[in-house]
Amino acid sequence: MRAAGGALIAVLTVVVAGVAAEELQELVSFQLTSTALAFSPDGSLLAVAAGDEIQLWETDDWTVLRTLQGHEGTVTGVAFDGGGVRLASSSWDETVWIWDVESGQQAQTIGGYNSWVRAVDLSPDGALVASGALEHRLGWGLLLLSDVRTGRARMTKLEHEDWVRAVAFSPDGKLLASGSDDRTVRVWDVSTRSGLVALSGLRGRVHAVAFSGDGKRLLAGTWGGVTVWNCDDWSQVGAVSTHRRNVRSLAASPGSELVASGDDDGTLVVWSSVTLDVQWTTGAHEGAVRALAFHPHEELLVSCGEDGLMKIWILPGQAGG
């Protein structure tokens, strides 16, 4: 397979049909170092942050359709809007960019930062972009909510006491969660721009946050596992403690109850957001699992690790049940 520009991408592994149905199976893997992943809502594209570029992969044959260039630092996050029309990206270059997916051209730049931007997400309706950083002058974590079309800030919050490493909109776009090195997760009402709850008592830095596919639970990846809260009353319903080190990445399947979590050991765990029961565990990478993404319609999961590999995994057939 060849990427845009003719660069050869090495296909390292192909799994032959007939494997055991009860295990996660590696379909194919590519030699590629990435820090962030996101599927388009229709599943036809996979956005892959690769250095200071973003590659848009076609998922029917896993080839690169086009490469988005312009950031001057490592891309730390990517996110599609609910229609797959726009893509947001955050970067070490202290900016967030909004891209037109069809043309691959930059549509807007979101500024206002004084440090690296660590995380980004787009609201499902594509109107708002949330991002997390650190305000160096004040030493507080910065959560910024901006208008996608104008680039203007709609909400600026300095309520975290350290880096904001993770942000996530709920599936209906009504809530926004932010996770920080200060060992807290904060939840915001998007319509009123007000804080709803601060969830504390976590074991370490919050590297990842996500809402379950049905929007009923909030998940936070920290040291040793994933903490889970009920979004009705923000009570803690439990934790998935399979991991032995920092949980570096999280992904929730939009079409099922499944959640995937990856840690600094390279372990990938897939589990239920309803029962918290672990479905599958595998040593996915040699080094941290830096990014995860579920295909929205097929039983596929993508992982990227510090070993410089991007892997596509087949989920057993009962995964979507």
Backbone bond lengths (Angstrom), bond angles and torsions (degrees), N, CA, C in turn:
res aa  C-N    CA-C-N  psi(-1)  N-CA   C-N-CA  omega(-1)  CA-C   N-CA-C  phi
1 M - - - 1.466 - - 1.521 109.85 -
2 R 1.335 116.12 149.08 1.456 119.17 -178.53 1.516 110.53 -124.91
3 A 1.321 114.57 139.04 1.458 120.19 177.38 1.512 109.21 -83.37
4 A 1.346 115.88 170.60 1.454 120.83 174.44 1.509 109.60 -57.31
5 G 1.323 115.92 136.28 1.450 120.06 -178.32 1.519 112.70 90.98
6 G 1.357 117.11 -2.58 1.448 120.03 174.22 1.504 115.60 89.45
7 A 1.338 118.22 1.87 1.462 119.75 -179.40 1.515 109.90 -70.85
8 L 1.323 116.71 132.53 1.452 121.17 -178.28 1.512 110.68 -76.78
9 I 1.333 116.96 131.97 1.451 122.91 174.50 1.518 107.53 -107.23
10 A 1.309 117.32 122.98 1.459 121.13 -176.22 1.518 110.81 -78.57
11 V 1.313 116.35 124.48 1.452 121.61 172.84 1.517 107.30 -88.48
12 L 1.321 116.78 115.02 1.451 120.71 -169.48 1.518 113.71 -94.78
13 T 1.323 117.51 -31.02 1.456 119.55 -174.34 1.517 110.16 -144.68
14 V 1.308 117.26 135.93 1.446 122.10 170.69 1.522 107.59 -132.11
15 V 1.320 116.74 128.35 1.455 120.78 -178.05 1.522 109.33 -96.18
16 V 1.321 116.60 132.45 1.450 122.23 -179.72 1.524 109.47 -81.72
17 A 1.322 116.75 145.87 1.460 120.80 179.10 1.522 110.64 -60.52
18 G 1.345 114.76 155.41 1.452 119.63 178.68 1.510 113.44 103.77
19 V 1.340 117.54 13.66 1.458 121.11 -179.47 1.519 110.28 -80.94
20 A 1.319 115.66 168.07 1.461 120.54 -178.04 1.517 110.78 -64.46
21 A 1.324 117.51 129.89 1.460 122.22 -173.60 1.519 112.08 -73.51
22 E 1.339 117.89 -19.50 1.458 119.52 -174.63 1.520 112.83 -87.34
23 E 1.311 118.81 3.50 1.453 121.64 -177.97 1.524 110.82 -119.93
24 L 1.332 115.29 150.76 1.460 119.25 167.59 1.518 107.99 -64.15
25 Q 1.328 116.45 136.52 1.455 119.52 -178.62 1.522 110.22 -125.55
26 E 1.309 115.63 137.36 1.458 121.29 179.46 1.526 109.58 -81.62
27 L 1.319 116.17 116.23 1.459 121.40 179.71 1.519 111.32 -77.43
28 V 1.318 115.54 -50.94 1.465 120.98 -177.75 1.522 107.96 -160.28
29 S 1.322 117.73 152.31 1.467 119.85 174.75 1.515 109.78 -137.26
30 F 1.327 114.62 150.94 1.458 122.20 -175.52 1.522 109.07 -124.65
31 Q 1.308 115.31 147.50 1.461 120.84 176.47 1.521 107.58 -81.87
32 L 1.322 115.46 99.70 1.459 120.65 -173.08 1.523 109.20 -160.40
33 T 1.300 116.74 127.85 1.463 121.84 176.59 1.520 108.59 -95.28
34 S 1.332 116.49 122.22 1.458 120.55 -176.69 1.521 110.01 -138.26
35 T 1.323 115.21 151.71 1.454 122.37 179.69 1.521 113.35 -112.30
36 A 1.337 118.15 -11.53 1.462 120.55 -177.14 1.518 110.09 -159.43
37 L 1.338 115.64 149.56 1.463 122.83 -178.66 1.526 109.55 -138.55
38 A 1.353 116.26 151.10 1.459 120.60 171.84 1.518 109.33 -160.58
39 F 1.341 116.91 132.01 1.453 122.01 172.64 1.519 109.73 -86.83
40 S 1.334 116.59 145.43 1.457 120.22 168.76 1.523 108.57 -68.01
41 P 1.338 118.91 155.74 1.468 120.90 -176.11 1.526 113.95 -58.02
42 D 1.335 118.14 -31.61 1.462 119.67 179.19 1.525 112.35 -87.23
43 G 1.341 117.27 -3.41 1.448 121.41 176.82 1.513 115.55 79.36
44 S 1.321 118.06 3.18 1.462 120.02 -176.70 1.520 113.24 -79.12
45 L 1.345 116.75 -21.95 1.459 121.15 -177.64 1.528 110.58 -127.50
46 L 1.317 114.95 147.98 1.461 122.50 171.06 1.518 107.87 -122.93
47 A 1.336 116.68 119.54 1.465 120.97 175.73 1.518 108.31 -87.33
48 V 1.337 115.62 128.84 1.456 121.77 -176.67 1.520 108.78 -126.14
49 A 1.338 116.93 118.08 1.459 120.98 175.16 1.517 108.25 -77.26
50 A 1.325 116.77 121.11 1.465 122.13 -176.93 1.525 108.69 -133.58
51 G 1.334 116.71 95.21 1.456 119.95 -175.17 1.508 109.96 67.69
52 D 1.331 117.48 -129.96 1.459 121.00 178.94 1.530 112.36 -94.97
53 E 1.330 116.54 14.72 1.457 122.23 179.07 1.526 110.73 -118.87
54 I 1.325 114.51 166.39 1.461 121.69 172.95 1.519 107.60 -126.85
55 Q 1.302 116.61 123.43 1.453 121.79 176.71 1.517 109.38 -98.28
56 L 1.329 116.66 133.62 1.456 122.47 173.42 1.524 108.10 -102.90
57 W 1.335 115.82 110.24 1.456 122.62 -177.95 1.525 110.12 -95.06
58 E 1.338 116.28 138.25 1.452 121.76 170.50 1.522 108.31 -84.58
59 T 1.325 116.37 126.01 1.457 119.11 -171.60 1.526 114.12 -85.12
60 D 1.339 117.59 -7.10 1.458 117.71 177.86 1.525 111.78 -74.14
61 D 1.349 117.03 -27.88 1.461 119.57 178.23 1.531 112.80 -136.04
62 W 1.351 117.07 6.29 1.461 122.76 177.97 1.531 111.90 54.90
63 T 1.324 115.33 51.13 1.459 121.67 171.54 1.526 109.32 -120.79
64 V 1.318 116.74 158.28 1.457 121.92 -177.24 1.526 110.20 -83.62
65 L 1.332 116.09 119.64 1.458 122.23 178.46 1.515 110.85 -75.07
66 R 1.332 116.60 -49.52 1.466 121.10 178.79 1.518 109.16 -158.60
67 T 1.334 115.06 163.37 1.456 122.19 178.40 1.518 108.92 -119.02
68 L 1.338 116.06 129.66 1.461 121.79 179.74 1.523 108.34 -95.37
69 Q 1.321 115.83 123.09 1.462 121.39 -175.16 1.514 110.68 -124.70
70 G 1.322 116.11 147.47 1.456 121.06 177.66 1.513 113.60 154.08
71 H 1.327 117.61 -30.63 1.459 119.57 176.24 1.527 110.05 -64.59
72 E 1.320 115.69 147.72 1.466 121.18 179.98 1.520 112.15 -107.83
73 G 1.311 116.84 13.44 1.449 122.55 176.67 1.518 109.90 -150.84
74 T 1.302 116.98 171.22 1.462 122.18 -179.03 1.525 111.26 -56.29
75 V 1.319 116.21 132.62 1.458 121.80 176.46 1.523 108.34 -78.75
76 T 1.326 116.66 125.11 1.475 121.62 -174.21 1.518 113.55 -103.51
77 G 1.338 118.14 -15.94 1.453 120.35 -178.59 1.518 111.39 -157.93
78 V 1.339 116.41 149.52 1.467 122.42 174.76 1.517 108.24 -139.54
79 A 1.346 117.01 146.83 1.459 121.14 179.93 1.516 109.98 -158.08
80 F 1.347 116.73 133.64 1.458 122.77 174.04 1.526 109.83 -89.37
81 D 1.332 116.02 154.52 1.453 119.29 168.67 1.523 108.77 -81.46
82 G 1.341 117.07 176.15 1.453 121.47 -174.04 1.516 114.51 -67.05
83 G 1.320 117.60 -18.71 1.452 120.53 179.26 1.513 113.84 -100.49
84 G 1.329 116.30 -4.20 1.459 120.12 -177.83 1.510 113.94 71.04
85 V 1.342 117.00 16.52 1.464 121.71 -177.72 1.520 111.15 -86.24
86 R 1.328 115.95 -37.51 1.459 121.22 -178.13 1.519 110.71 -119.50
87 L 1.326 113.53 154.12 1.460 121.47 175.14 1.516 107.70 -130.31
88 A 1.325 117.44 133.33 1.464 121.61 175.52 1.522 109.05 -105.14
89 S 1.335 115.90 147.05 1.464 121.00 177.10 1.520 109.34 -139.61
90 S 1.330 115.88 140.08 1.466 121.69 174.85 1.515 108.82 -112.82
91 S 1.341 115.83 157.37 1.461 118.16 -171.49 1.519 111.97 -152.91
92 W 1.354 113.69 159.89 1.459 121.09 171.63 1.526 111.61 -63.45
93 D 1.333 118.65 -13.85 1.466 120.33 -178.26 1.531 112.70 -80.11
94 E 1.344 116.74 11.36 1.469 123.62 174.88 1.519 113.20 71.53
95 T 1.334 116.78 28.35 1.460 120.56 177.47 1.518 110.80 -136.87
96 V 1.334 114.24 161.54 1.458 123.65 165.09 1.519 106.89 -118.95
97 W 1.323 116.14 132.10 1.460 120.97 178.24 1.520 109.74 -111.81
98 I 1.341 114.75 145.67 1.453 122.71 171.73 1.523 107.15 -111.02
99 W 1.339 116.05 127.25 1.458 122.24 -176.67 1.522 110.81 -113.20
100 D 1.333 115.85 145.38 1.447 121.72 167.68 1.528 107.22 -83.16
101 V 1.335 117.14 117.63 1.458 120.43 -171.71 1.520 111.97 -66.86
102 E 1.323 117.53 -40.80 1.461 120.10 -175.85 1.524 112.12 -65.96
103 S 1.329 117.01 -43.44 1.470 120.00 -177.45 1.520 112.80 -90.01
104 G 1.338 116.54 -22.84 1.457 119.76 -175.59 1.516 113.19 77.63
105 Q 1.337 117.16 11.54 1.461 121.48 -178.08 1.518 110.76 -96.83
106 Q 1.342 114.47 151.80 1.456 120.05 177.04 1.521 109.66 -71.05
107 A 1.340 116.66 130.88 1.454 121.07 -179.82 1.522 112.78 -103.84
108 Q 1.339 117.85 -27.35 1.458 121.33 -176.63 1.515 109.90 -161.82
109 T 1.320 116.13 149.48 1.461 121.97 172.48 1.518 108.59 -117.51
110 I 1.336 115.96 132.30 1.459 121.94 176.75 1.524 107.18 -105.88
111 G 1.334 116.56 115.33 1.456 120.64 -179.98 1.517 111.59 -108.92
112 G 1.321 115.99 -152.90 1.454 120.76 177.40 1.511 114.45 94.47
113 Y 1.333 117.51 12.29 1.453 121.24 -179.18 1.529 110.33 -105.58
114 N 1.335 114.64 156.71 1.456 120.58 175.13 1.529 110.46 -123.94
115 S 1.316 115.84 21.56 1.459 120.57 178.63 1.519 108.67 -164.79
116 W 1.312 115.42 177.49 1.459 121.09 178.66 1.522 110.86 -57.94
117 V 1.323 116.07 142.34 1.460 121.49 175.41 1.524 107.47 -96.65
118 R 1.320 115.89 123.56 1.455 121.15 -170.95 1.527 114.38 -94.68
119 A 1.351 118.47 -23.11 1.464 119.96 -171.51 1.514 110.61 -153.38
120 V 1.345 115.72 154.55 1.456 120.55 179.89 1.525 109.44 -152.33
121 D 1.341 115.74 149.25 1.460 121.33 170.49 1.523 108.32 -152.16
122 L 1.334 115.96 150.35 1.458 123.04 176.11 1.514 109.51 -106.55
123 S 1.333 116.42 140.63 1.456 119.61 175.26 1.528 109.04 -65.92
124 P 1.329 117.77 151.52 1.466 120.01 -178.50 1.522 114.09 -55.69
125 D 1.339 117.77 -33.54 1.466 119.68 179.59 1.519 112.94 -82.85
126 G 1.326 117.27 -2.38 1.457 121.33 176.35 1.505 115.34 77.00
127 A 1.336 118.11 8.12 1.463 120.95 -175.68 1.518 113.49 -87.20
128 L 1.336 117.35 -27.72 1.458 121.86 -173.36 1.516 111.09 -127.53
129 V 1.325 115.26 146.87 1.452 121.43 174.45 1.521 107.92 -123.72
130 A 1.328 115.95 130.16 1.464 122.10 177.40 1.514 108.87 -107.16
131 S 1.330 115.75 142.85 1.464 119.42 -179.66 1.522 109.53 -147.20
132 G 1.333 114.60 154.72 1.452 120.77 -178.20 1.516 111.49 -127.22
133 A 1.342 115.73 140.67 1.462 121.02 -177.62 1.528 108.53 -156.05
134 L 1.329 115.88 -162.80 1.462 122.79 174.97 1.518 107.98 -130.21
135 E 1.317 116.28 128.71 1.460 121.32 175.32 1.519 107.69 -82.96
136 H 1.332 116.04 101.89 1.462 120.71 -172.35 1.527 113.30 -61.47
137 R 1.310 116.47 -39.15 1.464 119.20 -175.11 1.522 111.70 -65.10
138 L 1.341 115.87 -33.95 1.460 120.56 -178.29 1.521 112.63 -102.91
139 G 1.339 116.67 -17.60 1.452 120.30 179.75 1.517 113.98 73.71
140 W 1.345 117.10 24.28 1.459 121.33 -179.89 1.512 109.59 -116.04
141 G 1.343 115.31 151.23 1.455 119.99 176.61 1.520 111.17 -68.82
142 L 1.317 116.31 136.48 1.456 122.32 -176.48 1.524 110.21 -108.38
143 L 1.324 116.60 124.89 1.452 123.35 170.76 1.521 107.13 -113.21
144 L 1.329 116.46 120.79 1.458 121.43 -175.84 1.526 109.02 -120.69
145 L 1.320 116.29 129.93 1.459 122.82 175.41 1.517 107.11 -116.70
146 S 1.327 116.61 119.73 1.463 120.86 -171.67 1.516 111.44 -127.59
147 D 1.346 114.44 156.35 1.453 121.94 175.45 1.524 109.34 -77.76
148 V 1.321 116.80 127.59 1.460 120.51 -175.25 1.518 111.73 -66.07
149 R 1.320 118.00 -39.18 1.472 120.15 -174.66 1.522 112.67 -76.58
150 T 1.330 117.46 -37.99 1.457 119.85 -176.18 1.523 113.22 -98.35
151 G 1.320 116.84 -22.16 1.462 120.66 -175.95 1.513 113.60 80.65
152 R 1.315 117.35 0.98 1.466 120.85 -176.60 1.527 111.35 -83.24
153 A 1.335 115.43 144.68 1.463 120.99 -179.68 1.519 110.51 -70.09
154 R 1.334 116.09 133.47 1.463 121.52 174.38 1.528 110.62 -103.77
155 M 1.318 116.32 -21.48 1.462 120.99 177.96 1.508 108.77 -155.50
156 T 1.323 116.77 130.45 1.460 122.15 174.32 1.518 108.16 -125.92
157 K 1.321 116.45 120.33 1.453 120.87 -177.00 1.526 110.24 -124.84
158 L 1.326 114.86 131.47 1.459 122.41 175.26 1.531 108.16 -119.70
159 E 1.317 115.78 59.16 1.460 120.30 -175.21 1.523 113.24 -108.44
160 H 1.334 116.59 -9.45 1.451 119.77 170.28 1.527 108.75 -87.86
161 E 1.316 116.78 147.62 1.457 121.52 -176.33 1.528 113.13 -94.82
162 D 1.330 117.08 7.13 1.468 120.87 179.21 1.521 107.57 -160.45
163 W 1.346 116.04 -174.20 1.463 122.10 -178.88 1.527 112.01 -42.68
164 V 1.319 116.77 135.08 1.464 121.92 164.62 1.521 106.32 -92.32
165 R 1.335 115.50 106.76 1.463 121.15 -174.56 1.525 113.26 -94.27
166 A 1.329 118.18 -17.07 1.462 119.96 -172.33 1.520 110.57 -147.74
167 V 1.329 116.01 140.07 1.464 122.55 174.05 1.527 108.36 -138.85
168 A 1.335 116.22 148.30 1.463 119.84 178.86 1.515 110.35 -156.92
169 F 1.337 116.42 131.14 1.462 121.85 170.19 1.518 108.97 -82.58
170 S 1.327 115.92 149.32 1.459 120.84 171.12 1.526 108.69 -70.73
171 P 1.344 118.47 159.66 1.466 120.42 -178.24 1.526 114.58 -57.32
172 D 1.338 118.22 -29.82 1.459 120.36 178.24 1.526 112.66 -90.34
173 G 1.327 117.84 -2.22 1.456 121.79 176.91 1.509 115.34 77.97
174 K 1.342 118.16 4.29 1.460 120.27 -176.62 1.526 113.24 -83.74
175 L 1.316 116.75 -23.46 1.460 121.68 -176.92 1.526 110.08 -121.31
176 L 1.329 114.75 153.25 1.451 122.50 174.81 1.522 107.61 -133.78
177 A 1.330 116.78 130.11 1.458 121.48 178.00 1.521 109.46 -112.56
178 S 1.330 115.53 144.25 1.462 121.35 177.29 1.526 109.31 -131.95
179 G 1.326 116.49 136.19 1.459 121.97 179.99 1.508 110.56 -120.11
180 S 1.340 116.80 144.44 1.458 120.62 -168.61 1.522 112.74 -138.39
181 D 1.332 114.32 163.53 1.462 121.08 171.52 1.521 112.19 -65.94
182 D 1.324 117.92 -12.50 1.468 120.28 178.86 1.530 112.34 -79.71
183 R 1.334 116.30 8.32 1.466 123.39 176.03 1.519 113.00 69.40
184 T 1.310 116.41 29.62 1.459 120.64 175.84 1.523 110.60 -129.80
185 V 1.330 114.04 156.69 1.458 122.99 167.63 1.517 107.02 -119.70
186 R 1.307 116.62 131.15 1.465 120.95 177.53 1.522 108.95 -115.18
187 V 1.334 115.12 143.79 1.461 121.48 -179.05 1.522 108.55 -118.72
188 W 1.338 115.62 135.95 1.456 122.17 -173.21 1.521 110.20 -123.93
189 D 1.329 115.26 143.88 1.455 122.30 170.93 1.529 107.49 -84.20
190 V 1.330 116.88 116.87 1.465 120.19 -173.13 1.528 111.55 -68.00
191 S 1.328 118.26 -38.13 1.464 120.38 -175.97 1.519 112.68 -69.17
192 T 1.335 117.74 -37.12 1.462 121.01 -177.99 1.529 112.82 -98.56
193 R 1.352 116.66 -10.07 1.478 123.19 -177.74 1.531 111.32 61.88
194 S 1.311 117.20 27.31 1.459 120.58 -177.34 1.528 110.68 -111.81
195 G 1.329 115.31 154.43 1.447 120.65 178.58 1.516 111.59 -78.06
196 L 1.324 116.27 137.31 1.460 121.24 178.24 1.518 112.55 -98.46
197 V 1.343 116.22 -42.95 1.455 119.37 -176.07 1.521 109.69 -161.17
198 A 1.328 115.42 148.58 1.468 122.04 171.94 1.525 107.20 -113.78
199 L 1.305 117.27 119.71 1.461 123.60 -177.49 1.515 108.34 -101.22
200 S 1.321 116.64 117.19 1.465 121.04 -172.75 1.530 110.08 -123.98
201 G 1.340 115.14 -169.04 1.448 120.58 178.92 1.512 114.44 78.89
202 L 1.324 117.51 17.39 1.459 121.38 -179.65 1.522 111.07 -80.34
203 R 1.322 116.20 159.01 1.457 121.19 -171.24 1.526 113.95 -78.93
204 G 1.297 118.28 -16.23 1.457 119.98 -177.76 1.513 111.16 -170.38
205 R 1.320 116.20 -166.65 1.456 121.72 177.95 1.519 111.20 -56.63
206 V 1.330 115.50 144.98 1.458 120.58 176.75 1.523 107.69 -94.34
207 H 1.324 115.73 107.61 1.460 120.98 -177.65 1.519 112.87 -89.42
208 A 1.343 117.53 -22.67 1.465 120.01 -175.79 1.518 109.81 -152.98
209 V 1.330 115.98 143.62 1.465 122.05 172.11 1.518 108.33 -133.46
210 A 1.334 115.43 151.25 1.466 121.19 178.16 1.521 108.91 -159.87
211 F 1.317 115.44 151.76 1.455 121.41 169.13 1.523 108.34 -97.19
212 S 1.323 116.59 145.59 1.459 120.22 175.00 1.523 109.21 -61.56
213 G 1.331 116.04 161.85 1.453 120.12 -176.26 1.507 114.46 -58.92
214 D 1.341 117.27 -30.83 1.468 120.63 178.06 1.522 112.82 -89.89
215 G 1.336 117.15 -1.09 1.455 121.40 177.25 1.514 114.99 76.37
216 K 1.327 117.73 7.24 1.464 120.34 -175.02 1.527 113.40 -88.77
217 R 1.315 117.34 -15.55 1.459 120.04 -177.67 1.518 111.01 -134.60
218 L 1.330 114.87 148.05 1.454 122.33 177.50 1.524 108.23 -111.99
219 L 1.329 116.48 137.18 1.455 122.71 -173.88 1.520 109.31 -123.21
220 A 1.346 115.95 142.05 1.460 120.98 177.80 1.519 109.55 -137.76
221 G 1.329 116.15 127.44 1.455 121.54 179.43 1.520 110.96 -93.86
222 T 1.352 116.18 123.06 1.461 121.94 -179.87 1.525 108.65 -137.02
223 W 1.329 116.73 -159.73 1.455 121.09 179.75 1.538 110.39 -65.75
224 G 1.307 116.38 123.02 1.450 121.76 172.08 1.507 117.08 83.21
225 G 1.327 118.92 -2.98 1.458 117.50 179.35 1.513 113.89 165.28
226 V 1.325 114.37 -164.05 1.465 122.71 -177.77 1.531 108.54 -124.41
227 T 1.323 116.12 125.10 1.459 121.93 176.75 1.523 108.84 -90.98
228 V 1.340 116.47 141.06 1.461 121.85 -174.88 1.527 109.71 -126.27
229 W 1.362 115.66 131.31 1.467 121.61 177.42 1.522 110.20 -120.33
230 N 1.329 114.94 152.37 1.452 122.33 173.39 1.530 108.39 -84.12
231 C 1.324 117.51 127.12 1.463 120.71 -176.05 1.530 113.36 -76.69
232 D 1.324 118.59 -7.58 1.463 120.47 177.10 1.523 111.91 -74.97
233 D 1.332 116.07 -44.55 1.466 119.59 -176.63 1.526 113.10 -130.94
234 W 1.339 116.59 4.17 1.467 123.95 178.54 1.518 113.09 61.71
235 S 1.323 115.38 26.72 1.464 119.68 172.67 1.528 109.22 -80.15
236 Q 1.328 115.61 144.73 1.465 119.47 177.53 1.520 108.39 -77.72
237 V 1.324 115.86 124.18 1.465 119.85 -177.39 1.525 111.66 -98.24
238 G 1.326 117.26 -10.45 1.457 119.40 178.26 1.503 112.02 152.64
239 A 1.318 114.87 -167.25 1.458 121.02 -179.39 1.517 109.10 -152.81
240 V 1.317 115.54 150.03 1.458 122.20 172.32 1.522 106.36 -100.60
241 S 1.325 116.36 109.89 1.468 121.26 -170.49 1.522 112.83 -109.40
242 T 1.321 116.74 26.86 1.464 121.47 -179.14 1.519 112.13 -67.46
243 H 1.313 116.81 -31.34 1.468 120.97 -175.75 1.524 111.17 -74.54
244 R 1.335 115.27 149.96 1.464 120.75 179.88 1.523 112.68 -103.22
245 R 1.328 117.25 -14.63 1.469 120.79 -178.82 1.522 108.92 -133.96
246 N 1.330 116.50 -164.31 1.460 120.90 -178.91 1.520 111.45 -59.38
247 V 1.332 116.65 133.73 1.455 121.24 168.73 1.520 107.18 -83.10
248 R 1.309 115.34 113.30 1.465 121.86 -172.08 1.533 112.06 -91.44
249 S 1.337 117.73 -26.43 1.463 120.28 -173.69 1.519 110.67 -144.92
250 L 1.340 114.99 150.63 1.462 123.24 179.12 1.520 109.33 -139.95
251 A 1.327 116.12 147.84 1.461 121.27 170.53 1.514 108.37 -149.45
252 A 1.329 116.35 138.52 1.456 122.17 176.09 1.517 108.92 -112.84
253 S 1.322 116.41 132.33 1.456 120.43 178.73 1.528 109.55 -69.30
254 P 1.341 117.99 128.04 1.467 119.34 179.23 1.519 112.98 -71.00
255 G 1.342 117.78 -17.84 1.452 120.17 -174.74 1.508 115.22 -110.04
256 S 1.319 117.96 4.38 1.461 120.50 -179.30 1.517 109.03 -153.55
257 E 1.320 115.67 -175.03 1.455 120.81 179.42 1.525 112.91 -87.80
258 L 1.322 118.30 2.45 1.457 120.95 -173.41 1.522 113.11 -74.58
259 V 1.325 114.38 145.29 1.461 123.54 173.80 1.519 107.30 -130.61
260 A 1.314 116.76 142.27 1.461 121.88 173.92 1.518 108.66 -116.51
261 S 1.337 116.60 138.63 1.458 121.61 176.97 1.526 108.91 -133.71
262 G 1.334 115.45 140.45 1.457 120.86 -178.72 1.509 110.53 -128.23
263 D 1.346 117.14 142.60 1.457 119.78 -174.46 1.526 113.44 -120.80
264 D 1.336 115.20 -178.34 1.455 121.83 -176.88 1.520 113.28 -68.99
265 D 1.329 118.06 -17.49 1.460 122.15 176.80 1.516 112.58 -81.79
266 G 1.326 117.62 -9.90 1.457 121.49 -175.35 1.507 113.36 91.13
267 T 1.349 117.08 9.04 1.458 121.09 -179.47 1.522 110.83 -83.62
268 L 1.331 115.61 133.96 1.456 123.46 176.85 1.527 108.27 -111.84
269 V 1.327 116.67 125.94 1.462 122.33 -179.80 1.527 108.38 -122.68
270 V 1.328 116.80 132.35 1.468 122.35 175.58 1.524 107.72 -115.56
271 W 1.344 116.27 130.02 1.457 120.68 -172.20 1.520 111.43 -148.14
272 S 1.321 115.73 171.58 1.455 121.83 -177.00 1.525 110.52 -93.28
273 S 1.323 116.66 130.83 1.467 120.38 176.64 1.523 111.98 -75.04
274 V 1.326 117.84 -13.35 1.464 122.30 -179.67 1.525 110.99 -88.93
275 T 1.333 115.77 -52.91 1.470 120.06 -177.16 1.519 113.41 -97.29
276 L 1.337 117.13 -16.09 1.462 125.18 -174.30 1.534 112.52 66.64
277 D 1.317 116.42 12.91 1.466 120.46 177.53 1.524 110.40 -75.58
278 V 1.322 115.94 136.15 1.459 121.45 177.87 1.523 109.63 -76.79
279 Q 1.326 116.09 129.47 1.457 121.96 179.02 1.533 111.94 -93.40
280 W 1.349 115.44 -47.98 1.464 120.04 -178.26 1.522 109.96 -146.21
281 T 1.311 115.24 146.15 1.460 122.32 175.00 1.517 108.28 -135.34
282 T 1.337 116.60 135.68 1.455 119.67 178.72 1.522 110.14 -149.29
283 G 1.319 116.50 151.14 1.459 121.80 171.64 1.507 109.09 -80.81
284 A 1.312 116.45 89.44 1.464 121.27 -169.31 1.520 113.49 -77.20
285 H 1.338 116.57 -37.47 1.465 119.97 -173.27 1.522 110.60 -140.28
286 E 1.312 115.20 157.82 1.462 121.70 170.82 1.522 107.02 -94.52
287 G 1.309 116.42 94.40 1.457 122.49 -170.81 1.513 109.08 116.53
288 A 1.311 116.53 173.80 1.460 122.22 -172.41 1.522 112.74 -59.16
289 V 1.339 115.34 144.51 1.459 121.98 169.95 1.524 106.61 -83.99
290 R 1.309 116.77 106.44 1.468 120.88 -170.28 1.518 113.62 -87.75
291 A 1.334 118.19 -23.88 1.464 120.14 -176.98 1.516 109.86 -154.89
292 L 1.349 115.47 148.22 1.458 122.94 179.53 1.521 108.97 -141.51
293 A 1.332 116.46 148.81 1.463 120.85 175.12 1.521 109.54 -156.72
294 F 1.342 116.28 132.40 1.465 122.36 173.48 1.523 109.39 -89.19
295 H 1.338 116.16 139.06 1.460 119.85 169.08 1.529 107.69 -66.69
296 P 1.332 119.00 137.18 1.469 120.17 -174.62 1.522 114.88 -71.35
297 H 1.332 118.17 -20.58 1.463 119.62 -174.39 1.529 114.19 -128.67
298 E 1.291 117.86 -15.93 1.456 121.09 -179.20 1.523 109.58 -116.42
299 E 1.324 114.88 160.28 1.464 120.19 -176.05 1.524 109.86 -84.40
300 L 1.341 114.21 65.60 1.453 122.12 -178.42 1.521 109.77 -130.33
301 L 1.325 115.20 147.12 1.457 122.97 176.86 1.520 107.15 -135.28
302 V 1.332 116.67 136.87 1.460 121.71 178.79 1.518 108.94 -113.02
303 S 1.335 115.84 137.96 1.466 121.05 176.46 1.518 109.50 -131.29
304 C 1.330 115.46 149.19 1.471 121.99 173.83 1.517 108.07 -128.29
305 G 1.332 116.13 139.44 1.450 119.80 -176.94 1.512 113.33 -128.83
306 E 1.321 115.01 168.52 1.457 120.61 177.32 1.522 112.66 -70.21
307 D 1.325 117.26 -6.72 1.460 120.63 174.51 1.519 112.68 -79.46
308 G 1.343 117.63 2.99 1.456 121.29 178.26 1.519 114.20 78.32
309 L 1.334 116.89 26.41 1.456 121.17 179.48 1.519 110.85 -122.33
310 M 1.329 116.04 141.53 1.454 123.20 167.86 1.524 106.92 -111.80
311 K 1.340 117.15 124.21 1.456 121.50 -175.07 1.526 110.61 -120.31
312 I 1.339 114.49 139.40 1.462 121.09 173.87 1.517 107.35 -106.66
313 W 1.334 115.71 125.08 1.461 122.66 -176.18 1.515 110.36 -110.37
314 I 1.340 115.68 141.61 1.461 121.37 173.28 1.522 108.53 -93.82
315 L 1.333 116.37 127.35 1.451 121.57 174.84 1.521 109.85 -88.29
316 P 1.310 118.94 138.25 1.464 120.40 176.34 1.513 111.48 -54.05
317 G 1.335 115.99 153.97 1.463 121.88 -171.53 1.505 114.78 -57.68
318 Q 1.337 117.14 -31.11 1.457 118.96 -178.17 1.516 112.93 -77.67
319 A 1.365 117.82 -1.46 1.463 120.25 -176.41 1.514 113.07 -61.42
320 G 1.323 117.09 -34.21 1.460 118.89 -176.07 1.510 112.72 -85.71
321 G 1.333 118.93 2.37 1.455 119.98 -176.40 1.494 114.15 -80.41
